[in-house]
């Protein structure tokens, strides 16, 4: 939605709408503001999809140029950012296709796996597990862990949980249904949790319970 | 409430979109099920860690270079 509700219940315009209007009227400095506002998020999405820094830099440039050229097609019934993410996702997938010499690439790749969707590790984590690692070790763990997710889960997790888009906005940006976003988000969260547990669980002997999972699916009390 | 039922609504619990009557059931389940309590707590921490740590840093000099390139391209496209 391009509008937000004020406390008084009156409809207020999202600040991006005025910027988009100015760009349409020929004010390029307003587009400069929009680019600055969203360039890091667009880069992050592109990097998560392409998993390649050079590609992500190219995608970021192409996505902002395409959004600028197509700004007349922006209807204003969605947020500018959601519309921009949709362009960035498409550009990222196109870039992957090029790398894979034309083989079809979709956001739905490898999502059949249920691996890790059922919790198996019930050990509690150390109080501040990040503190047991240096910044670069931690970044490495987080990067490798999320890279192990199927792309369709990874992107949903990043848009919903890191970027803070709503379920509906995520669905719109990815061209997915709301139930599909919900199902992927749950599986993404559980798979990441399971994988991070290997690094972050409490390692004191009394609290460690590596074989705590009972039989069956391991959780039904 | 069983663990399977709890897992099905885990996202709603995390996103705090739970009806009041269900909340009491969830609390009762968590009181007797340490496993689900850990799953809830560590899933919340998982989200928090990813939210707080930018894993793909964009150094200022790179972002400035890209920003300039983007605006140059837009300027050309505007002509």
Contacts between the chains, C-beta under 8 A, distances in Angstrom:
chain1	res1	chain2	res2	distance
A	26	B	78	7.6
A	28	B	71	7.3
A	28	B	74	6.4
A	28	B	75	6.4
A	28	B	78	6.3
A	31	B	71	7.6
A	31	B	74	6.1
A	32	B	71	5.9
A	35	B	67	6.2
A	35	B	70	5.6
A	35	B	71	6.9
A	36	B	67	6.9
A	39	B	58	7.5
A	39	B	63	6.2
A	39	B	66	6.9
A	39	B	67	6.3
A	39	B	70	7.7
A	40	B	58	5.5
A	40	B	63	7.2
A	43	B	56	6.9
A	43	B	58	5.2
A	43	B	63	7.8
A	43	B	66	7.7
A	44	B	54	7.5
A	44	B	56	5.3
A	44	B	58	8.0
A	47	B	56	4.3
A	48	B	56	7.4
A	56	B	56	7.5
A	57	B	62	7.4
A	57	B	66	6.0
A	60	B	66	5.9
A	60	B	70	7.5
A	61	B	66	6.2
A	61	B	69	5.6
A	61	B	70	5.3
A	61	B	73	6.8
A	64	B	70	4.6
A	64	B	74	7.4
A	65	B	70	6.6
A	65	B	73	4.8
A	65	B	74	6.2
A	65	B	77	6.6
A	68	B	74	4.6
A	68	B	77	6.3
A	69	B	77	5.7
A	118	B	7	7.8
A	119	B	7	7.3
A	119	B	35	7.3
A	119	B	39	4.8
A	122	B	34	7.3
A	122	B	35	4.4
A	122	B	38	5.1
A	122	B	39	7.1
A	123	B	38	7.2
A	124	B	38	5.1
A	124	B	41	7.1
A	124	B	42	7.2
A	125	B	41	7.7
A	125	B	42	5.4
A	125	B	45	6.1
A	129	B	45	7.7
A	130	B	49	6.5
A	130	B	53	7.6
A	138	B	53	6.5
A	139	B	53	6.7
A	139	B	55	5.4
A	142	B	49	6.8
A	142	B	50	6.5
A	142	B	53	5.9
A	142	B	55	5.0
A	143	B	55	4.9
A	143	B	56	8.0
A	146	B	50	7.2
A	146	B	55	7.3
A	157	B	50	7.5
A	161	B	47	4.8
A	161	B	50	6.3
A	161	B	51	6.5
A	162	B	50	5.5
A	162	B	51	5.7
A	182	B	11	6.5
A	185	B	11	6.0
A	186	B	10	6.4
A	186	B	11	4.9
A	189	B	10	7.7
A	189	B	11	7.0
A	189	B	14	7.4
A	189	B	43	5.3
A	189	B	46	6.4
A	189	B	47	6.7
A	190	B	7	7.9
A	190	B	10	7.7
A	190	B	39	7.9
A	190	B	43	6.8
A	192	B	46	5.0
A	192	B	50	7.4
A	193	B	39	7.2
A	193	B	42	5.3
A	193	B	43	4.7
A	193	B	46	4.5
A	196	B	42	7.6
A	196	B	46	5.6
A	196	B	49	7.2
A	197	B	42	6.4
A	200	B	42	7.7
A	200	B	45	7.6
A	212	B	35	7.2
A	217	B	3	7.9
A	217	B	4	7.0
A	218	B	35	7.8
A	219	B	3	3.6
A	219	B	4	6.8
A	219	B	6	7.9
A	219	B	7	6.5
A	219	B	35	5.8
A	219	B	36	6.8
A	219	B	39	7.5
A	220	B	2	5.2
A	220	B	3	4.5
A	220	B	4	5.7
A	221	B	2	6.7
A	221	B	3	5.3
A	221	B	29	7.5
A	221	B	32	6.5
A	221	B	33	4.5
A	221	B	35	7.3
A	221	B	36	7.4
